[in-house]
Amino acid sequence: MKPASSPKTVVQFPDGRVGYYMEIWSHQDSDITSMEDLEGREIAFVSESSNSGYSAPRALLYDEFGCLPAATTK
């Protein structure tokens, strides 16, 4: 098996930018209305081996908000 040397999927926006974006959803009755409200809460990710569902969102949370969710699974 040959290791991947480059991304196999890249998201390109209509304006030409390349990258990922993410959305954080909470239940409509939740008291979470801002990023600051996530402090001390759990965030669900998909498999830790997923770039788009785990690595990229963690990197975006860190880059944009200084938040680095713990690498724990249940």
C-alpha positions in Angstrom: 0.0 0.0 0.0 1.4 3.4 -1.0 0.9 6.3 1.4 -1.0 9.3 0.1 1.3 12.1 -0.9 -1.4 14.8 -1.6 -5.0 15.5 -0.8 -7.5 13.4 -2.8 -10.3 15.9 -2.3 -10.1 19.7 -2.2 -13.0 22.1 -1.8 -12.8 25.1 -4.1 -15.1 28.0 -3.6 -16.7 30.0 -6.5 -14.2 32.8 -5.9 -11.3 30.5 -6.4 -10.3 30.0 -2.8 -9.4 26.5 -1.7 -10.1 25.1 1.7 -12.6 23.9 4.2 -15.4 25.6 6.1 -17.4 24.3 8.9 -20.6 24.9 10.8 -21.3 24.3 14.4 -24.9 23.4 15.2 -26.7 23.2 18.5 -30.2 22.3 19.4 -32.6 25.2 19.0 -33.4 25.1 22.7 -29.7 25.2 23.7 -28.1 28.1 25.5 -25.2 27.9 23.0 -25.4 31.1 20.9 -21.7 31.9 20.3 -18.3 30.3 20.2 -17.6 31.4 23.7 -20.6 29.3 24.9 -18.8 26.2 23.8 -16.2 26.4 26.5 -16.3 23.3 28.7 -18.7 21.6 26.3 -18.2 18.5 24.3 -17.9 18.7 20.5 -18.6 15.6 18.4 -16.3 14.8 15.5 -16.3 11.8 13.1 -13.4 9.4 12.9 -10.0 10.7 13.9 -8.7 9.4 10.7 -10.9 11.8 8.7 -9.3 15.0 7.5 -12.6 16.8 6.6 -14.5 15.6 9.6 -11.8 15.8 12.3 -8.4 17.2 11.5 -9.6 20.2 9.4 -12.3 21.3 11.9 -9.9 21.0 14.8 -7.4 23.2 12.9 -10.1 25.7 12.0 -11.2 25.9 15.7 -7.6 26.5 16.7 -6.8 29.0 14.0 -10.0 31.1 14.3 -10.7 30.9 18.0 -7.7 29.5 19.8 -9.7 26.5 20.8 -8.1 23.1 20.6 -10.6 20.4 21.5 -9.2 17.5 23.5 -8.3 14.4 21.4 -10.6 12.0 23.2 -13.1 9.5 22.0 -15.9 7.7 23.8 
